[in-house]
């Protein structure tokens, strides 16, 4: 039997997007494993409460980006 060593390079990235009063918003968490994105999850934050994490695949994240781009092309104070 030979000794086999396995090393993983795991990086966790957390982002918080919130309103000015910081009472509502969302968190985005990404796990990068050996240089590749492994998991991306989103949680809504309302006051002190957080929703359950929702994990999205790459295609869903790209669709989300497209939807946000479309929303932000319209002027307004939403």
PDB file of N, CA, C and O in Angstrom, chain B, residues numbered from 101:
ATOM      1  N   UNK B 101       0.852  -1.167   0.000  1.00  0.00           N
ATOM      2  CA  UNK B 101       0.000   0.000   0.000  1.00  0.00           C
ATOM      3  C   UNK B 101       0.902   1.235   0.000  1.00  0.00           C
ATOM      4  O   UNK B 101       1.874   1.300   0.752  1.00  0.00           O
ATOM      5  N   UNK B 102       0.584   2.186  -0.824  1.00  0.00           N
ATOM      6  CA  UNK B 102       1.361   3.417  -0.931  1.00  0.00           C
ATOM      7  C   UNK B 102       0.589   4.576  -0.313  1.00  0.00           C
ATOM      8  O   UNK B 102      -0.642   4.600  -0.298  1.00  0.00           O
ATOM      9  N   UNK B 103       1.334   5.507   0.181  1.00  0.00           N
ATOM     10  CA  UNK B 103       0.729   6.719   0.738  1.00  0.00           C
ATOM     11  C   UNK B 103       0.345   7.632  -0.418  1.00  0.00           C
ATOM     12  O   UNK B 103       1.152   7.927  -1.298  1.00  0.00           O
ATOM     13  N   UNK B 104      -0.881   8.059  -0.391  1.00  0.00           N
ATOM     14  CA  UNK B 104      -1.357   8.967  -1.444  1.00  0.00           C
ATOM     15  C   UNK B 104      -1.911  10.212  -0.781  1.00  0.00           C
ATOM     16  O   UNK B 104      -2.800  10.119   0.065  1.00  0.00           O
ATOM     17  N   UNK B 105      -1.412  11.348  -1.142  1.00  0.00           N
ATOM     18  CA  UNK B 105      -1.847  12.614  -0.561  1.00  0.00           C
ATOM     19  C   UNK B 105      -2.683  13.361  -1.587  1.00  0.00           C
ATOM     20  O   UNK B 105      -2.312  13.479  -2.755  1.00  0.00           O
ATOM     21  N   UNK B 106      -3.810  13.857  -1.126  1.00  0.00           N
ATOM     22  CA  UNK B 106      -4.681  14.644  -1.993  1.00  0.00           C
ATOM     23  C   UNK B 106      -4.848  16.016  -1.362  1.00  0.00           C
ATOM     24  O   UNK B 106      -5.196  16.125  -0.186  1.00  0.00           O
ATOM     25  N   UNK B 107      -4.603  17.053  -2.133  1.00  0.00           N
ATOM     26  CA  UNK B 107      -4.715  18.414  -1.624  1.00  0.00           C
ATOM     27  C   UNK B 107      -5.743  19.159  -2.468  1.00  0.00           C
ATOM     28  O   UNK B 107      -5.677  19.151  -3.697  1.00  0.00           O
ATOM     29  N   UNK B 108      -6.682  19.794  -1.800  1.00  0.00           N
ATOM     30  CA  UNK B 108      -7.692  20.589  -2.483  1.00  0.00           C
ATOM     31  C   UNK B 108      -7.515  22.046  -2.103  1.00  0.00           C
ATOM     32  O   UNK B 108      -7.256  22.380  -0.947  1.00  0.00           O
ATOM     33  N   UNK B 109      -7.658  22.885  -3.078  1.00  0.00           N
ATOM     34  CA  UNK B 109      -7.575  24.323  -2.860  1.00  0.00           C
ATOM     35  C   UNK B 109      -9.003  24.871  -2.888  1.00  0.00           C
ATOM     36  O   UNK B 109      -9.577  25.059  -3.960  1.00  0.00           O
ATOM     37  N   UNK B 110      -9.574  25.125  -1.705  1.00  0.00           N
ATOM     38  CA  UNK B 110     -10.956  25.586  -1.594  1.00  0.00           C
ATOM     39  C   UNK B 110     -10.973  27.047  -1.171  1.00  0.00           C
ATOM     40  O   UNK B 110     -10.325  27.426  -0.196  1.00  0.00           O
ATOM     41  N   UNK B 111     -11.721  27.871  -1.913  1.00  0.00           N
ATOM     42  CA  UNK B 111     -11.881  29.287  -1.590  1.00  0.00           C
ATOM     43  C   UNK B 111     -13.369  29.574  -1.501  1.00  0.00           C
ATOM     44  O   UNK B 111     -14.117  29.265  -2.428  1.00  0.00           O
ATOM     45  N   UNK B 112     -13.805  30.162  -0.392  1.00  0.00           N
ATOM     46  CA  UNK B 112     -15.199  30.567  -0.224  1.00  0.00           C
ATOM     47  C   UNK B 112     -15.286  32.081  -0.351  1.00  0.00           C
ATOM     48  O   UNK B 112     -14.560  32.812   0.324  1.00  0.00           O
ATOM     49  N   UNK B 113     -16.173  32.545  -1.214  1.00  0.00           N
ATOM     50  CA  UNK B 113     -16.348  33.978  -1.461  1.00  0.00           C
ATOM     51  C   UNK B 113     -17.772  34.342  -1.082  1.00  0.00           C
ATOM     52  O   UNK B 113     -18.720  33.701  -1.535  1.00  0.00           O
ATOM     53  N   UNK B 114     -17.930  35.367  -0.253  1.00  0.00           N
ATOM     54  CA  UNK B 114     -19.250  35.818   0.153  1.00  0.00           C
ATOM     55  C   UNK B 114     -19.461  37.281  -0.208  1.00  0.00           C
ATOM     56  O   UNK B 114     -18.594  38.119   0.042  1.00  0.00           O
ATOM     57  N   UNK B 115     -20.601  37.586  -0.791  1.00  0.00           N
ATOM     58  CA  UNK B 115     -20.945  38.957  -1.166  1.00  0.00           C
ATOM     59  C   UNK B 115     -22.298  39.309  -0.571  1.00  0.00           C
ATOM     60  O   UNK B 115     -23.200  38.472  -0.520  1.00  0.00           O
ATOM     61  N   UNK B 116     -22.435  40.539  -0.125  1.00  0.00           N
ATOM     62  CA  UNK B 116     -23.707  41.011   0.427  1.00  0.00           C
ATOM     63  C   UNK B 116     -24.158  42.216  -0.391  1.00  0.00           C
ATOM     64  O   UNK B 116     -23.408  43.175  -0.570  1.00  0.00           O
ATOM     65  N   UNK B 117     -25.379  42.153  -0.880  1.00  0.00           N
ATOM     66  CA  UNK B 117     -25.997  43.275  -1.587  1.00  0.00           C
ATOM     67  C   UNK B 117     -27.167  43.712  -0.721  1.00  0.00           C
ATOM     68  O   UNK B 117     -28.069  42.920  -0.445  1.00  0.00           O
ATOM     69  N   UNK B 118     -27.157  44.983  -0.285  1.00  0.00           N
ATOM     70  CA  UNK B 118     -28.199  45.439   0.642  1.00  0.00           C
ATOM     71  C   UNK B 118     -28.647  46.849   0.300  1.00  0.00           C
ATOM     72  O   UNK B 118     -27.933  47.613  -0.350  1.00  0.00           O
ATOM     73  N   UNK B 119     -29.857  47.174   0.759  1.00  0.00           N
ATOM     74  CA  UNK B 119     -30.353  48.547   0.659  1.00  0.00           C
ATOM     75  C   UNK B 119     -29.510  49.444   1.548  1.00  0.00           C
ATOM     76  O   UNK B 119     -28.696  48.959   2.334  1.00  0.00           O
ATOM     77  N   UNK B 120     -29.705  50.758   1.426  1.00  0.00           N
ATOM     78  CA  UNK B 120     -28.925  51.702   2.227  1.00  0.00           C
ATOM     79  C   UNK B 120     -29.069  51.464   3.725  1.00  0.00           C
ATOM     80  O   UNK B 120     -28.100  51.604   4.471  1.00  0.00           O
ATOM     81  N   UNK B 121     -30.275  51.103   4.172  1.00  0.00           N
ATOM     82  CA  UNK B 121     -30.479  50.871   5.606  1.00  0.00           C
ATOM     83  C   UNK B 121     -29.988  49.491   6.050  1.00  0.00           C
ATOM     84  O   UNK B 121     -30.017  49.177   7.240  1.00  0.00           O
ATOM     85  N   UNK B 122     -29.544  48.680   5.112  1.00  0.00           N
ATOM     86  CA  UNK B 122     -29.007  47.342   5.352  1.00  0.00           C
ATOM     87  C   UNK B 122     -29.991  46.388   6.027  1.00  0.00           C
ATOM     88  O   UNK B 122     -29.583  45.411   6.656  1.00  0.00           O
ATOM     89  N   UNK B 123     -31.289  46.675   5.895  1.00  0.00           N
ATOM     90  CA  UNK B 123     -32.296  45.800   6.495  1.00  0.00           C
ATOM     91  C   UNK B 123     -32.828  44.768   5.508  1.00  0.00           C
ATOM     92  O   UNK B 123     -33.451  43.787   5.912  1.00  0.00           O
ATOM     93  N   UNK B 124     -32.587  44.981   4.228  1.00  0.00           N
ATOM     94  CA  UNK B 124     -33.072  44.045   3.212  1.00  0.00           C
ATOM     95  C   UNK B 124     -32.020  43.911   2.121  1.00  0.00           C
ATOM     96  O   UNK B 124     -31.301  44.859   1.805  1.00  0.00           O
ATOM     97  N   UNK B 125     -31.950  42.732   1.563  1.00  0.00           N
ATOM     98  CA  UNK B 125     -30.994  42.504   0.488  1.00  0.00           C
ATOM     99  C   UNK B 125     -30.828  41.025   0.219  1.00  0.00           C
ATOM    100  O   UNK B 125     -31.755  40.234   0.393  1.00  0.00           O
ATOM    101  N   UNK B 126     -29.628  40.666  -0.208  1.00  0.00           N
ATOM    102  CA  UNK B 126     -29.346  39.263  -0.482  1.00  0.00           C
ATOM    103  C   UNK B 126     -27.872  38.979  -0.302  1.00  0.00           C
ATOM    104  O   UNK B 126     -27.032  39.875  -0.375  1.00  0.00           O
ATOM    105  N   UNK B 127     -27.574  37.708  -0.063  1.00  0.00           N
ATOM    106  CA  UNK B 127     -26.185  37.278  -0.004  1.00  0.00           C
ATOM    107  C   UNK B 127     -25.942  36.313  -1.158  1.00  0.00           C
ATOM    108  O   UNK B 127     -26.818  35.536  -1.537  1.00  0.00           O
ATOM    109  N   UNK B 128     -24.748  36.382  -1.700  1.00  0.00           N
ATOM    110  CA  UNK B 128     -24.325  35.457  -2.747  1.00  0.00           C
ATOM    111  C   UNK B 128     -23.047  34.797  -2.246  1.00  0.00           C
ATOM    112  O   UNK B 128     -22.080  35.478  -1.902  1.00  0.00           O
ATOM    113  N   UNK B 129     -23.048  33.486  -2.207  1.00  0.00           N
ATOM    114  CA  UNK B 129     -21.884  32.737  -1.760  1.00  0.00           C
ATOM    115  C   UNK B 129     -21.415  31.818  -2.885  1.00  0.00           C
ATOM    116  O   UNK B 129     -22.211  31.138  -3.533  1.00  0.00           O
ATOM    117  N   UNK B 130     -20.100  31.818  -3.098  1.00  0.00           N
ATOM    118  CA  UNK B 130     -19.510  30.978  -4.139  1.00  0.00           C
ATOM    119  C   UNK B 130     -18.388  30.154  -3.534  1.00  0.00           C
ATOM    120  O   UNK B 130     -17.573  30.662  -2.764  1.00  0.00           O
ATOM    121  N   UNK B 131     -18.356  28.890  -3.886  1.00  0.00           N
ATOM    122  CA  UNK B 131     -17.251  28.024  -3.497  1.00  0.00           C
ATOM    123  C   UNK B 131     -16.456  27.702  -4.753  1.00  0.00           C
ATOM    124  O   UNK B 131     -16.993  27.197  -5.739  1.00  0.00           O
ATOM    125  N   UNK B 132     -15.159  28.007  -4.695  1.00  0.00           N
ATOM    126  CA  UNK B 132     -14.260  27.725  -5.807  1.00  0.00           C
ATOM    127  C   UNK B 132     -13.345  26.584  -5.362  1.00  0.00           C
ATOM    128  O   UNK B 132     -12.648  26.696  -4.354  1.00  0.00           O
ATOM    129  N   UNK B 133     -13.353  25.501  -6.112  1.00  0.00           N
ATOM    130  CA  UNK B 133     -12.573  24.318  -5.772  1.00  0.00           C
ATOM    131  C   UNK B 133     -11.555  24.069  -6.880  1.00  0.00           C
ATOM    132  O   UNK B 133     -11.915  23.816  -8.030  1.00  0.00           O
ATOM    133  N   UNK B 134     -10.286  24.145  -6.515  1.00  0.00           N
ATOM    134  CA  UNK B 134      -9.192  23.938  -7.473  1.00  0.00           C
ATOM    135  C   UNK B 134      -9.334  24.821  -8.715  1.00  0.00           C
ATOM    136  O   UNK B 134      -9.114  24.368  -9.838  1.00  0.00           O
ATOM    137  N   UNK B 135      -9.704  26.081  -8.500  1.00  0.00           N
ATOM    138  CA  UNK B 135      -9.786  27.053  -9.589  1.00  0.00           C
ATOM    139  C   UNK B 135     -11.078  27.042 -10.376  1.00  0.00           C
ATOM    140  O   UNK B 135     -11.229  27.837 -11.304  1.00  0.00           O
ATOM    141  N   UNK B 136     -12.018  26.169 -10.043  1.00  0.00           N
ATOM    142  CA  UNK B 136     -13.299  26.106 -10.763  1.00  0.00           C
ATOM    143  C   UNK B 136     -14.440  26.346  -9.796  1.00  0.00           C
ATOM    144  O   UNK B 136     -14.420  25.878  -8.658  1.00  0.00           O
ATOM    145  N   UNK B 137     -15.437  27.083 -10.267  1.00  0.00           N
ATOM    146  CA  UNK B 137     -16.607  27.342  -9.444  1.00  0.00           C
ATOM    147  C   UNK B 137     -17.352  26.036  -9.211  1.00  0.00           C
ATOM    148  O   UNK B 137     -17.709  25.334 -10.158  1.00  0.00           O
ATOM    149  N   UNK B 138     -17.584  25.716  -7.932  1.00  0.00           N
ATOM    150  CA  UNK B 138     -18.261  24.469  -7.601  1.00  0.00           C
ATOM    151  C   UNK B 138     -19.721  24.697  -7.239  1.00  0.00           C
ATOM    152  O   UNK B 138     -20.597  23.949  -7.673  1.00  0.00           O
ATOM    153  N   UNK B 139     -19.987  25.739  -6.438  1.00  0.00           N
ATOM    154  CA  UNK B 139     -21.345  26.007  -5.976  1.00  0.00           C
ATOM    155  C   UNK B 139     -21.557  27.512  -5.892  1.00  0.00           C
ATOM    156  O   UNK B 139     -20.677  28.245  -5.440  1.00  0.00           O
ATOM    157  N   UNK B 140     -22.728  27.971  -6.330  1.00  0.00           N
ATOM    158  CA  UNK B 140     -23.144  29.364  -6.132  1.00  0.00           C
ATOM    159  C   UNK B 140     -24.517  29.317  -5.486  1.00  0.00           C
ATOM    160  O   UNK B 140     -25.433  28.681  -6.009  1.00  0.00           O
ATOM    161  N   UNK B 141     -24.663  29.996  -4.337  1.00  0.00           N
ATOM    162  CA  UNK B 141     -25.959  30.002  -3.663  1.00  0.00           C
ATOM    163  C   UNK B 141     -26.373  31.420  -3.307  1.00  0.00           C
ATOM    164  O   UNK B 141     -25.537  32.292  -3.069  1.00  0.00           O
ATOM    165  N   UNK B 142     -27.674  31.627  -3.277  1.00  0.00           N
ATOM    166  CA  UNK B 142     -28.274  32.931  -3.002  1.00  0.00           C
ATOM    167  C   UNK B 142     -29.210  32.804  -1.809  1.00  0.00           C
ATOM    168  O   UNK B 142     -29.876  31.783  -1.639  1.00  0.00           O
ATOM    169  N   UNK B 143     -29.258  33.852  -0.977  1.00  0.00           N
ATOM    170  CA  UNK B 143     -30.209  33.931   0.138  1.00  0.00           C
ATOM    171  C   UNK B 143     -30.779  35.345   0.175  1.00  0.00           C
ATOM    172  O   UNK B 143     -30.050  36.321  -0.001  1.00  0.00           O
ATOM    173  N   UNK B 144     -32.068  35.447   0.403  1.00  0.00           N
ATOM    174  CA  UNK B 144     -32.683  36.751   0.625  1.00  0.00           C
ATOM    175  C   UNK B 144     -32.570  37.085   2.103  1.00  0.00           C
ATOM    176  O   UNK B 144     -32.670  36.203   2.956  1.00  0.00           O
ATOM    177  N   UNK B 145     -32.360  38.362   2.403  1.00  0.00           N
ATOM    178  CA  UNK B 145     -32.262  38.829   3.785  1.00  0.00           C
ATOM    179  C   UNK B 145     -33.344  39.874   3.988  1.00  0.00           C
ATOM    180  O   UNK B 145     -33.445  40.831   3.221  1.00  0.00           O
ATOM    181  N   UNK B 146     -34.155  39.688   5.027  1.00  0.00           N
ATOM    182  CA  UNK B 146     -35.211  40.639   5.352  1.00  0.00           C
ATOM    183  C   UNK B 146     -35.159  40.870   6.854  1.00  0.00           C
ATOM    184  O   UNK B 146     -35.596  40.028   7.638  1.00  0.00           O
ATOM    185  N   UNK B 147     -34.621  42.021   7.247  1.00  0.00           N
ATOM    186  CA  UNK B 147     -34.403  42.273   8.662  1.00  0.00           C
ATOM    187  C   UNK B 147     -33.329  41.339   9.177  1.00  0.00           C
ATOM    188  O   UNK B 147     -32.242  41.275   8.601  1.00  0.00           O
ATOM    189  N   UNK B 148     -33.602  40.623  10.231  1.00  0.00           N
ATOM    190  CA  UNK B 148     -32.643  39.676  10.767  1.00  0.00           C
ATOM    191  C   UNK B 148     -32.840  38.274  10.250  1.00  0.00           C
ATOM    192  O   UNK B 148     -32.121  37.360  10.653  1.00  0.00           O
ATOM    193  N   UNK B 149     -33.803  38.083   9.360  1.00  0.00           N
ATOM    194  CA  UNK B 149     -34.136  36.740   8.873  1.00  0.00           C
ATOM    195  C   UNK B 149     -33.525  36.486   7.507  1.00  0.00           C
ATOM    196  O   UNK B 149     -33.524  37.362   6.643  1.00  0.00           O
ATOM    197  N   UNK B 150     -33.005  35.279   7.320  1.00  0.00           N
ATOM    198  CA  UNK B 150     -32.465  34.855   6.027  1.00  0.00           C
ATOM    199  C   UNK B 150     -33.315  33.714   5.488  1.00  0.00           C
ATOM    200  O   UNK B 150     -33.794  32.867   6.241  1.00  0.00           O
ATOM    201  N   UNK B 151     -33.492  33.705   4.188  1.00  0.00           N
ATOM    202  CA  UNK B 151     -34.223  32.612   3.553  1.00  0.00           C
ATOM    203  C   UNK B 151     -33.305  31.398   3.418  1.00  0.00           C
ATOM    204  O   UNK B 151     -32.107  31.474   3.687  1.00  0.00           O
ATOM    205  N   UNK B 152     -33.880  30.300   3.003  1.00  0.00           N
ATOM    206  CA  UNK B 152     -33.082  29.113   2.706  1.00  0.00           C
ATOM    207  C   UNK B 152     -32.198  29.401   1.494  1.00  0.00           C
ATOM    208  O   UNK B 152     -32.563  30.190   0.622  1.00  0.00           O
ATOM    209  N   UNK B 153     -31.049  28.763   1.447  1.00  0.00           N
ATOM    210  CA  UNK B 153     -30.132  28.957   0.319  1.00  0.00           C
ATOM    211  C   UNK B 153     -30.706  28.306  -0.938  1.00  0.00           C
ATOM    212  O   UNK B 153     -31.249  27.202  -0.895  1.00  0.00           O
ATOM    213  N   UNK B 154     -30.574  29.014  -2.049  1.00  0.00           N
ATOM    214  CA  UNK B 154     -30.977  28.494  -3.351  1.00  0.00           C
ATOM    215  C   UNK B 154     -29.714  28.388  -4.192  1.00  0.00           C
ATOM    216  O   UNK B 154     -29.019  29.382  -4.403  1.00  0.00           O
ATOM    217  N   UNK B 155     -29.416  27.182  -4.672  1.00  0.00           N
ATOM    218  CA  UNK B 155     -28.212  26.960  -5.467  1.00  0.00           C
ATOM    219  C   UNK B 155     -28.573  27.013  -6.940  1.00  0.00           C
ATOM    220  O   UNK B 155     -29.515  26.360  -7.390  1.00  0.00           O
ATOM    221  N   UNK B 156     -27.799  27.809  -7.692  1.00  0.00           N
ATOM    222  CA  UNK B 156     -28.036  27.951  -9.124  1.00  0.00           C
ATOM    223  C   UNK B 156     -26.851  27.419  -9.911  1.00  0.00           C
ATOM    224  O   UNK B 156     -25.701  27.562  -9.496  1.00  0.00           O
ATOM    225  N   UNK B 157     -27.146  26.797 -11.066  1.00  0.00           N
ATOM    226  CA  UNK B 157     -26.066  26.355 -11.941  1.00  0.00           C
ATOM    227  C   UNK B 157     -25.613  27.521 -12.814  1.00  0.00           C
ATOM    228  O   UNK B 157     -26.182  28.611 -12.745  1.00  0.00           O
ATOM    229  N   UNK B 158     -24.603  27.294 -13.623  1.00  0.00           N
ATOM    230  CA  UNK B 158     -24.019  28.373 -14.427  1.00  0.00           C
ATOM    231  C   UNK B 158     -25.048  29.002 -15.374  1.00  0.00           C
ATOM    232  O   UNK B 158     -25.108  30.225 -15.498  1.00  0.00           O
ATOM    233  N   UNK B 159     -25.846  28.180 -16.033  1.00  0.00           N
ATOM    234  CA  UNK B 159     -26.840  28.714 -16.978  1.00  0.00           C
ATOM    235  C   UNK B 159     -27.855  29.596 -16.265  1.00  0.00           C
ATOM    236  O   UNK B 159     -28.241  30.638 -16.794  1.00  0.00           O
ATOM    237  N   UNK B 160     -28.291  29.203 -15.086  1.00  0.00           N
ATOM    238  CA  UNK B 160     -29.235  30.023 -14.322  1.00  0.00           C
ATOM    239  C   UNK B 160     -28.590  31.348 -13.916  1.00  0.00           C
ATOM    240  O   UNK B 160     -29.257  32.383 -13.931  1.00  0.00           O
ATOM    241  N   UNK B 161     -27.301  31.335 -13.553  1.00  0.00           N
ATOM    242  CA  UNK B 161     -26.604  32.584 -13.206  1.00  0.00           C
ATOM    243  C   UNK B 161     -26.492  33.499 -14.419  1.00  0.00           C
ATOM    244  O   UNK B 161     -26.639  34.716 -14.298  1.00  0.00           O
ATOM    245  N   UNK B 162     -26.232  32.918 -15.589  1.00  0.00           N
ATOM    246  CA  UNK B 162     -26.171  33.725 -16.814  1.00  0.00           C
ATOM    247  C   UNK B 162     -27.543  34.306 -17.154  1.00  0.00           C
ATOM    248  O   UNK B 162     -27.633  35.448 -17.603  1.00  0.00           O
ATOM    249  N   UNK B 163     -28.606  33.540 -16.945  1.00  0.00           N
ATOM    250  CA  UNK B 163     -29.961  34.049 -17.164  1.00  0.00           C
ATOM    251  C   UNK B 163     -30.275  35.183 -16.191  1.00  0.00           C
ATOM    252  O   UNK B 163     -30.911  36.167 -16.567  1.00  0.00           O
ATOM    253  N   UNK B 164     -29.833  35.048 -14.951  1.00  0.00           N
ATOM    254  CA  UNK B 164     -30.023  36.098 -13.951  1.00  0.00           C
ATOM    255  C   UNK B 164     -29.301  37.374 -14.370  1.00  0.00           C
ATOM    256  O   UNK B 164     -29.853  38.468 -14.252  1.00  0.00           O
ATOM    257  N   UNK B 165     -28.074  37.237 -14.857  1.00  0.00           N
ATOM    258  CA  UNK B 165     -27.322  38.401 -15.335  1.00  0.00           C
ATOM    259  C   UNK B 165     -28.062  39.089 -16.479  1.00  0.00           C
ATOM    260  O   UNK B 165     -28.152  40.317 -16.511  1.00  0.00           O
ATOM    261  N   UNK B 166     -28.590  38.307 -17.412  1.00  0.00           N
ATOM    262  CA  UNK B 166     -29.330  38.872 -18.548  1.00  0.00           C
ATOM    263  C   UNK B 166     -30.580  39.605 -18.067  1.00  0.00           C
ATOM    264  O   UNK B 166     -30.896  40.686 -18.564  1.00  0.00           O
ATOM    265  N   UNK B 167     -31.293  39.020 -17.100  1.00  0.00           N
ATOM    266  CA  UNK B 167     -32.500  39.656 -16.565  1.00  0.00           C
ATOM    267  C   UNK B 167     -32.157  40.970 -15.869  1.00  0.00           C
ATOM    268  O   UNK B 167     -32.855  41.968 -16.051  1.00  0.00           O
ATOM    269  N   UNK B 168     -31.084  40.979 -15.070  1.00  0.00           N
ATOM    270  CA  UNK B 168     -30.688  42.218 -14.381  1.00  0.00           C
ATOM    271  C   UNK B 168     -30.253  43.291 -15.369  1.00  0.00           C
ATOM    272  O   UNK B 168     -30.551  44.469 -15.177  1.00  0.00           O
ATOM    273  N   UNK B 169     -29.554  42.894 -16.418  1.00  0.00           N
ATOM    274  CA  UNK B 169     -29.140  43.856 -17.445  1.00  0.00           C
ATOM    275  C   UNK B 169     -30.360  44.483 -18.100  1.00  0.00           C
ATOM    276  O   UNK B 169     -30.390  45.692 -18.330  1.00  0.00           O
ATOM    277  N   UNK B 170     -31.366  43.668 -18.403  1.00  0.00           N
ATOM    278  CA  UNK B 170     -32.593  44.179 -19.015  1.00  0.00           C
ATOM    279  C   UNK B 170     -33.327  45.123 -18.064  1.00  0.00           C
ATOM    280  O   UNK B 170     -33.825  46.164 -18.491  1.00  0.00           O
ATOM    281  N   UNK B 171     -33.397  44.774 -16.797  1.00  0.00           N
ATOM    282  CA  UNK B 171     -34.067  45.618 -15.804  1.00  0.00           C
ATOM    283  C   UNK B 171     -33.358  46.958 -15.670  1.00  0.00           C
ATOM    284  O   UNK B 171     -34.007  48.000 -15.579  1.00  0.00           O
ATOM    285  N   UNK B 172     -32.035  46.935 -15.659  1.00  0.00           N
ATOM    286  CA  UNK B 172     -31.266  48.162 -15.437  1.00  0.00           C
ATOM    287  C   UNK B 172     -31.190  49.072 -16.661  1.00  0.00           C
ATOM    288  O   UNK B 172     -30.720  50.204 -16.546  1.00  0.00           O
ATOM    289  N   UNK B 173     -31.639  48.610 -17.831  1.00  0.00           N
ATOM    290  CA  UNK B 173     -31.663  49.475 -19.006  1.00  0.00           C
ATOM    291  C   UNK B 173     -32.804  50.477 -18.958  1.00  0.00           C
ATOM    292  O   UNK B 173     -32.796  51.468 -19.690  1.00  0.00           O
ATOM    293  N   UNK B 174     -33.778  50.226 -18.104  1.00  0.00           N
ATOM    294  CA  UNK B 174     -34.936  51.125 -17.949  1.00  0.00           C
ATOM    295  C   UNK B 174     -34.645  52.100 -16.807  1.00  0.00           C
ATOM    296  O   UNK B 174     -34.319  51.686 -15.694  1.00  0.00           O
ATOM    297  N   UNK B 175     -34.764  53.388 -17.090  1.00  0.00           N
ATOM    298  CA  UNK B 175     -34.535  54.421 -16.078  1.00  0.00           C
ATOM    299  C   UNK B 175     -35.598  54.344 -14.990  1.00  0.00           C
ATOM    300  O   UNK B 175     -36.746  53.997 -15.265  1.00  0.00           O
ATOM    301  N   UNK B 176     -35.228  54.660 -13.782  1.00  0.00           N
ATOM    302  CA  UNK B 176     -36.198  54.685 -12.703  1.00  0.00           C
ATOM    303  C   UNK B 176     -35.526  54.672 -11.345  1.00  0.00           C
ATOM    304  O   UNK B 176     -34.347  54.344 -11.212  1.00  0.00           O
ATOM    305  N   UNK B 177     -36.303  55.036 -10.346  1.00  0.00           N
ATOM    306  CA  UNK B 177     -35.836  55.034  -8.954  1.00  0.00           C
ATOM    307  C   UNK B 177     -36.525  53.915  -8.214  1.00  0.00           C
ATOM    308  O   UNK B 177     -37.295  54.163  -7.286  1.00  0.00           O
ATOM    309  N   UNK B 178     -36.264  52.716  -8.603  1.00  0.00           N
ATOM    310  CA  UNK B 178     -36.916  51.589  -7.948  1.00  0.00           C
ATOM    311  C   UNK B 178     -36.096  51.213  -6.798  1.00  0.00           C
ATOM    312  O   UNK B 178     -36.438  50.277  -6.075  1.00  0.00           O
TER     313      UNK B 178
END
